[in-house]
Amino acid sequence: MHRKLRLRNREDFSRIYRGGKSFANGQFVVYWSKQHSADPFRVGVSASKKIGNAVVRNRMRRMIKEIVRQHANRIVPKTDFILIVRKPATLMKMKEMEKSVLHVLKKAGLLKNAGPTKVKQAD
């Protein structure tokens, strides 16, 4: 993930926590708000000491950033969001985690509409 797409300073995190909206599922919480700059979107990942040691926390951050990078074209532009990792996420495989992250982003309305999907009919 490009450096310009990451939230890094405390003021941005505070602004989103204070004035943003939040949505959650069992593994993740997402806080988001509209941004003023022209970047497509920016993401921050928060993993507290409650979920494990530094190795676990950094692994979770890397996995989440990779999921967001792979689905960057589906994320609504001009938004800043923070994904907070909950303890149950540490036990998940990458595919399960991807499904859970996309679920919470969809719940928050941060995914673009993919349009109707075509259903194949059996002949």
Residue frames as a rotation matrix with the C-alpha (Angstrom) as fourth column:
MET 1
0.583 0.812 0.000 0.00
0.812 -0.583 0.000 0.00
0.000 0.000 -1.000 0.00
HIS 2
-0.028 -0.587 0.809 1.33
0.516 -0.702 -0.491 3.41
0.856 0.404 0.323 -0.95
ARG 3
-0.676 -0.359 -0.644 2.51
0.735 -0.267 -0.623 5.61
0.052 -0.894 0.444 1.89
LYS 4
-0.928 0.330 0.171 0.19
-0.310 -0.941 0.136 8.45
0.206 0.074 0.976 0.83
LEU 5
-0.100 0.943 -0.316 -2.83
-0.275 0.279 0.920 6.16
0.956 0.179 0.231 1.37
ARG 6
-0.117 0.005 -0.993 -2.04
0.794 0.601 -0.091 5.63
0.597 -0.799 -0.074 5.06
LEU 7
0.756 0.320 0.571 -3.16
-0.147 -0.767 0.624 7.67
0.638 -0.556 -0.533 8.04
ARG 8
0.011 -0.852 -0.524 -0.15
0.627 0.414 -0.660 8.34
0.779 -0.321 0.538 10.22
ASN 9
-0.787 -0.445 0.427 -0.57
-0.004 -0.689 -0.724 11.40
0.617 -0.572 0.541 12.41
ARG 10
-0.804 0.380 -0.458 -2.47
0.574 0.290 -0.766 11.66
-0.159 -0.878 -0.451 15.65
GLU 11
-0.691 0.550 -0.468 -4.62
-0.414 -0.833 -0.367 14.61
-0.592 -0.060 0.804 14.55
ASP 12
-0.509 0.493 -0.706 -6.16
-0.711 0.222 0.667 12.59
0.486 0.841 0.238 11.71
PHE 13
-0.669 0.242 -0.703 -6.90
0.407 0.910 -0.074 9.66
0.622 -0.336 -0.707 14.04
SER 14
-0.801 0.346 -0.489 -8.43
0.381 -0.335 -0.862 12.01
-0.462 -0.876 0.137 16.63
ARG 15
-0.662 0.557 -0.501 -10.55
-0.702 -0.694 0.157 13.79
-0.260 0.455 0.851 14.01
ILE 16
-0.474 0.476 -0.741 -11.97
-0.402 0.631 0.663 10.50
0.783 0.612 -0.108 12.74
TYR 17
-0.696 0.210 -0.686 -12.63
0.626 0.645 -0.438 9.09
0.350 -0.735 -0.580 16.22
ARG 18
-0.797 0.335 -0.503 -14.28
0.172 -0.672 -0.720 12.33
-0.579 -0.660 0.478 17.35
GLY 19
-0.323 0.676 -0.663 -16.36
-0.681 -0.652 -0.333 13.22
-0.658 0.344 0.671 14.31
GLY 20
-0.743 -0.049 -0.667 -16.66
-0.603 0.482 0.636 10.00
0.290 0.875 -0.387 12.35
LYS 21
0.459 0.886 0.072 -19.20
-0.876 0.438 0.200 7.23
0.145 -0.155 0.977 12.16
SER 22
-0.638 -0.706 0.309 -18.51
-0.747 0.664 -0.026 3.69
-0.187 -0.248 -0.951 13.36
PHE 23
0.594 0.701 -0.394 -19.63
-0.750 0.660 0.043 0.23
0.291 0.270 0.918 12.37
ALA 24
-0.398 -0.751 0.527 -18.52
-0.887 0.461 -0.014 -3.13
-0.232 -0.473 -0.850 13.71
ASN 25
0.544 0.463 -0.700 -18.69
-0.445 0.866 0.227 -6.87
0.711 0.187 0.677 13.39
GLY 26
0.994 -0.057 -0.093 -17.16
0.108 0.574 0.812 -9.55
0.007 -0.817 0.577 15.63
GLN 27
0.385 -0.921 0.064 -13.61
0.914 0.390 0.114 -9.09
-0.129 0.015 0.991 14.38
PHE 28
-0.654 -0.650 0.387 -13.26
0.725 -0.685 0.076 -5.44
0.216 0.330 0.919 13.30
VAL 29
0.372 0.668 -0.644 -14.52
0.636 -0.689 -0.347 -1.93
-0.676 -0.281 -0.682 14.02
VAL 30
-0.389 -0.472 0.791 -14.35
0.885 -0.431 0.177 0.76
0.257 0.769 0.585 11.35
TYR 31
0.224 0.345 -0.911 -14.47
0.455 -0.864 -0.216 4.49
-0.862 -0.366 -0.351 12.05
TRP 32
-0.398 -0.381 0.835 -14.72
0.917 -0.144 0.371 6.72
-0.021 0.913 0.407 8.99
SER 33
0.308 0.497 -0.811 -15.28
0.300 -0.860 -0.413 10.29
-0.903 -0.116 -0.414 7.89
LYS 34
0.857 -0.003 0.516 -15.09
0.498 -0.253 -0.829 12.33
0.133 0.967 -0.216 4.71
GLN 35
-0.028 -0.930 -0.367 -11.72
0.800 -0.241 0.550 13.89
-0.599 -0.278 0.751 3.92
HIS 36
0.670 0.263 -0.694 -10.82
-0.013 -0.931 -0.365 17.25
-0.742 0.253 -0.621 2.49
SER 37
-0.318 -0.870 -0.377 -7.79
-0.522 -0.171 0.835 16.31
-0.791 0.462 -0.400 0.40
ALA 38
0.290 0.422 -0.859 -7.88
-0.955 0.064 -0.290 14.87
-0.068 0.904 0.421 -3.11
ASP 39
-0.800 -0.587 0.126 -6.47
-0.582 0.810 0.074 11.45
-0.145 -0.015 -0.989 -2.20
PRO 40
-0.400 0.685 -0.609 -8.64
-0.270 0.548 0.792 8.49
0.876 0.481 -0.034 -3.22
PHE 41
0.830 0.557 -0.016 -8.87
-0.112 0.193 0.975 7.31
0.546 -0.808 0.223 0.40
ARG 42
-0.316 -0.913 0.259 -6.63
-0.631 -0.002 -0.776 6.90
0.708 -0.408 -0.576 3.43
VAL 43
0.681 0.515 -0.521 -6.60
-0.025 0.727 0.686 4.04
0.732 -0.454 0.508 5.91
GLY 44
-0.286 -0.706 0.649 -5.20
-0.859 -0.112 -0.500 3.55
0.425 -0.700 -0.574 9.39
VAL 45
0.288 0.323 -0.902 -5.01
0.077 0.931 0.358 0.28
0.955 -0.172 0.243 11.26
SER 46
-0.070 -0.237 0.969 -5.18
-0.920 -0.361 -0.155 0.10
0.387 -0.902 -0.193 15.04
ALA 47
0.384 0.101 -0.918 -4.19
0.128 0.979 0.162 -3.05
0.914 -0.180 0.363 16.92
SER 48
0.502 -0.143 0.853 -3.97
-0.778 -0.505 0.374 -2.72
0.377 -0.851 -0.364 20.70
LYS 49
-0.587 -0.801 0.117 -1.83
-0.744 0.477 -0.468 -4.72
0.319 -0.362 -0.876 23.08
LYS 50
-0.014 0.683 0.731 -4.95
-0.786 0.443 -0.430 -6.65
-0.618 -0.581 0.531 24.08
ILE 51
0.819 0.440 -0.368 -4.78
-0.572 0.578 -0.582 -8.73
-0.043 0.687 0.725 20.90
GLY 52
0.835 -0.551 -0.017 -1.23
0.550 0.835 -0.021 -9.98
0.026 0.008 1.000 21.40
ASN 53
0.177 -0.875 -0.450 2.44
0.477 -0.323 0.817 -9.15
-0.861 -0.359 0.360 21.34
ALA 54
-0.018 -0.255 -0.967 4.21
-0.528 -0.819 0.225 -6.98
-0.849 0.514 -0.120 18.75
VAL 55
-0.930 -0.351 0.109 4.60
-0.121 0.572 0.812 -9.86
-0.347 0.742 -0.574 16.32
VAL 56
-0.399 0.871 0.285 0.85
0.850 0.468 -0.242 -10.56
-0.344 0.145 -0.928 16.31
ARG 57
0.329 0.552 -0.766 -0.09
0.280 -0.832 -0.479 -6.87
-0.902 -0.057 -0.428 16.08
ASN 58
-0.316 -0.541 -0.779 2.27
-0.598 -0.524 0.606 -6.18
-0.737 0.657 -0.158 13.18
ARG 59
-0.933 0.030 0.359 1.12
0.247 0.779 0.576 -9.31
-0.263 0.626 -0.734 11.35
MET 60
-0.018 1.000 0.013 -2.49
0.834 0.022 -0.552 -8.19
-0.552 0.000 -0.834 11.65
ARG 61
0.268 0.066 -0.961 -1.63
-0.175 -0.978 -0.116 -4.70
-0.947 0.200 -0.251 10.37
ARG 62
-0.715 -0.613 -0.336 0.24
-0.460 0.052 0.886 -6.13
-0.526 0.788 -0.319 7.38
MET 63
-0.757 0.477 0.447 -2.60
0.603 0.774 0.194 -8.50
-0.253 0.416 -0.873 6.50
ILE 64
0.250 0.905 -0.345 -5.26
0.647 -0.421 -0.636 -5.79
-0.721 -0.064 -0.690 6.73
LYS 65
0.021 -0.306 -0.952 -3.24
-0.451 -0.852 0.264 -3.34
-0.892 0.424 -0.156 4.64
GLU 66
-0.929 -0.365 0.063 -2.81
-0.138 0.497 0.857 -6.04
-0.344 0.787 -0.512 1.99
ILE 67
-0.347 0.889 0.299 -6.57
0.856 0.430 -0.287 -6.73
-0.384 0.157 -0.910 1.94
VAL 68
0.437 0.494 -0.752 -7.28
0.211 -0.869 -0.448 -3.01
-0.874 0.037 -0.484 1.54
ARG 69
-0.417 -0.675 -0.608 -4.63
-0.510 -0.379 0.772 -2.76
-0.752 0.632 -0.186 -1.20
GLN 70
-0.905 0.065 0.420 -6.21
0.322 0.750 0.578 -5.63
-0.277 0.658 -0.700 -3.15
HIS 71
-0.055 0.980 0.189 -9.67
0.997 0.065 -0.044 -4.04
-0.056 0.186 -0.981 -2.95
ALA 72
-0.622 -0.286 -0.729 -8.60
0.385 -0.923 0.034 -0.39
-0.682 -0.259 0.684 -3.32
ASN 73
-0.967 0.244 0.076 -10.60
-0.030 -0.403 0.915 0.04
0.254 0.882 0.397 -6.52
ARG 74
-0.223 0.936 -0.271 -13.82
0.639 0.351 0.684 -0.87
0.736 -0.021 -0.677 -4.64
ILE 75
-0.277 0.067 -0.958 -13.41
0.912 -0.296 -0.285 1.63
-0.303 -0.953 0.021 -1.79
VAL 76
0.721 0.645 0.253 -15.37
0.687 -0.713 -0.138 4.89
0.091 0.274 -0.957 -1.92
PRO 77
-0.209 -0.867 0.452 -13.06
0.727 -0.447 -0.521 7.82
0.654 0.220 0.724 -2.72
LYS 78
-0.335 -0.078 0.939 -12.44
-0.244 -0.955 -0.166 10.86
0.910 -0.285 0.301 -0.49
THR 79
0.840 0.535 0.091 -12.80
-0.231 0.200 0.952 8.97
0.491 -0.821 0.292 2.79
ASP 80
-0.439 -0.865 0.244 -10.50
-0.676 0.139 -0.724 8.40
0.592 -0.482 -0.645 5.74
PHE 81
0.704 0.709 -0.048 -11.09
-0.476 0.521 0.708 5.28
0.527 -0.476 0.704 7.78
ILE 82
-0.410 -0.759 0.507 -9.56
-0.897 0.235 -0.373 3.41
0.164 -0.608 -0.777 10.67
LEU 83
0.418 0.458 -0.785 -9.86
-0.268 0.887 0.375 -0.35
0.868 0.054 0.494 11.04
ILE 84
-0.102 -0.378 0.920 -9.57
-0.993 -0.008 -0.114 -1.53
0.050 -0.926 -0.374 14.64
VAL 85
-0.313 -0.118 -0.942 -8.63
-0.302 0.953 -0.019 -5.17
0.900 0.279 -0.334 15.14
ARG 86
0.439 0.476 0.762 -10.48
-0.894 0.146 0.423 -7.21
0.091 -0.867 0.490 17.76
LYS 87
-0.252 -0.645 0.721 -9.08
-0.777 0.579 0.246 -10.34
-0.576 -0.499 -0.647 19.42
PRO 88
0.421 0.441 0.793 -11.09
0.002 0.874 -0.486 -12.95
-0.907 0.206 0.367 17.41
ALA 89
0.900 -0.086 -0.426 -9.45
-0.434 -0.229 -0.871 -11.71
-0.023 0.970 -0.244 14.19
THR 90
-0.008 -0.994 0.106 -6.07
-0.977 0.030 0.209 -13.07
-0.211 -0.102 -0.972 15.32
LEU 91
-0.296 -0.048 0.954 -7.33
-0.215 0.976 -0.017 -16.63
-0.931 -0.210 -0.299 14.88
MET 92
0.704 0.710 -0.028 -8.58
-0.138 0.098 -0.986 -16.15
-0.697 0.698 0.167 11.32
LYS 93
-0.130 -0.647 0.752 -7.03
0.809 0.369 0.457 -17.27
-0.573 0.667 0.476 8.06
MET 94
-0.873 -0.329 -0.360 -6.39
0.096 -0.840 0.534 -14.66
-0.478 0.432 0.765 5.37
LYS 95
-0.765 0.622 0.167 -9.51
0.245 0.042 0.969 -15.50
0.596 0.782 -0.185 3.31
GLU 96
0.066 0.797 -0.600 -11.79
0.961 0.111 0.253 -15.37
0.268 -0.593 -0.759 6.38
MET 97
-0.275 -0.267 -0.924 -10.22
0.625 -0.780 0.040 -12.08
-0.731 -0.566 0.381 7.42
GLU 98
-0.995 -0.085 0.047 -10.71
0.088 -0.572 0.816 -10.64
-0.043 0.816 0.576 3.93
LYS 99
-0.360 0.933 0.018 -14.39
0.577 0.208 0.790 -11.61
0.733 0.295 -0.613 4.02
SER 100
0.174 0.405 -0.897 -14.80
0.977 -0.186 0.106 -10.02
-0.124 -0.895 -0.428 7.46
VAL 101
-0.631 -0.464 -0.621 -13.03
0.376 -0.884 0.279 -6.76
-0.679 -0.057 0.732 6.49
LEU 102
-0.929 0.318 0.188 -15.15
0.083 -0.317 0.945 -6.45
0.360 0.894 0.268 3.35
HIS 103
-0.109 0.929 -0.354 -18.27
0.845 0.274 0.459 -7.16
0.524 -0.249 -0.815 5.42
VAL 104
0.053 0.108 -0.993 -17.57
0.827 -0.563 -0.017 -4.34
-0.560 -0.820 -0.119 7.88
LEU 105
-0.863 -0.371 -0.344 -16.64
0.113 -0.805 0.582 -1.93
-0.493 0.463 0.736 5.04
LYS 106
-0.710 0.678 0.193 -19.85
0.329 0.077 0.941 -2.81
0.623 0.731 -0.278 3.21
LYS 107
0.064 0.722 -0.689 -21.84
0.986 0.061 0.156 -2.34
0.155 -0.689 -0.708 6.42
ALA 108
-0.197 -0.251 -0.948 -20.29
0.532 -0.840 0.112 1.13
-0.824 -0.482 0.299 6.77
GLY 109
0.822 0.562 0.091 -21.12
0.350 -0.373 -0.860 1.95
-0.449 0.739 -0.503 3.15
LEU 110
0.270 -0.828 -0.491 -17.46
-0.490 -0.557 0.670 2.31
-0.829 0.060 -0.556 2.16
LEU 111
-0.601 -0.425 0.677 -17.58
0.336 0.634 0.696 -0.08
-0.725 0.646 -0.238 -0.80
LYS 112
-0.619 0.365 -0.695 -18.69
-0.743 -0.558 0.370 1.05
-0.253 0.746 0.616 -4.24
ASN 113
0.416 0.808 0.417 -21.68
-0.462 0.583 -0.668 -0.74
-0.783 0.086 0.616 -5.68
ALA 114
-0.650 -0.684 0.330 -20.40
-0.128 0.527 0.840 -3.54
-0.749 0.504 -0.430 -7.86
GLY 115
-0.378 0.607 -0.699 -23.65
-0.923 -0.182 0.340 -3.55
0.080 0.773 0.629 -9.79
PRO 116
0.619 0.685 0.385 -25.85
-0.705 0.700 -0.111 -6.56
-0.345 -0.203 0.916 -10.35
THR 117
-0.549 -0.791 0.270 -24.05
-0.608 0.599 0.521 -9.86
-0.574 0.121 -0.810 -10.62
LYS 118
-0.001 0.506 -0.863 -24.93
-0.911 0.356 0.210 -12.23
0.413 0.786 0.460 -13.40
VAL 119
-0.015 0.091 0.996 -26.23
-0.632 0.770 -0.080 -15.58
-0.774 -0.631 0.047 -12.25
LYS 120
-0.739 -0.269 -0.618 -25.33
-0.658 0.483 0.577 -18.50
0.143 0.833 -0.534 -14.48
GLN 121
0.325 0.903 0.280 -28.23
-0.886 0.395 -0.245 -20.73
-0.331 -0.168 0.928 -15.24
ALA 122
-0.549 -0.452 0.703 -27.77
-0.242 0.891 0.384 -24.47
-0.800 0.041 -0.599 -15.50
ASP 123
-0.406 0.378 -0.832 -28.69
-0.909 -0.078 0.408 -25.84
0.089 0.923 0.375 -18.92
